[in-house]
Every structure is written in C-alpha cells, then in structure tokens.
Amino acid sequence: ALVDIPLFWTLMCLMFGVLLLLNRVFPLQASEVLILVTCAIGYGVSLVLLIYLIAFIFRRGRSNRYLWSFSFILVS
C-alpha cells in the first residue's frame, strides 16, 4: 500500500494536469475542481485498501479470483 497509493496519486495528478493543459476552456470553477480531486483521491485510496483486504481474506484459495476481478471491473 505504501507504493500503490502514492503511485495512484501521481497518476491522478498527471491525469488532471493533462486535462487542464489540453482544454483551453475549462468549465469548472476552482472549488469544483478541488472537490473533484478530493473525491477521486479518496476513491483511489479506499479501492486500493479494499483490494488488499480482499487479498488477505482470500489468500489461501484462488477459486473465486475471477469473480472478484469481474466485480472490480463492474464497480470501476
């Protein structure tokens, strides 16, 4: 988690940076962008920690790994 969460933050900041650089007219106010970034960072951290929790719970058996992969694809 010490590597995955900062990696997610880095990718998220790069994504928002590219979005700001490529759009000449940005329809959102500064407060709305701050709320959007905060929600995206919170979502990423909670999803990474949920994946680690499920990996530790089902560490012994690999019988339902496809079910969890499918459910994460649907959620995302």
ABEGO torsion letter per residue (X at the ends): XAAAAAAAAAAAAAAAAAAAAABABBABBAAAAAAAAAAAAAAAAAAAAAAAAAAAAAAABAAAAAAAAAAAAAAX
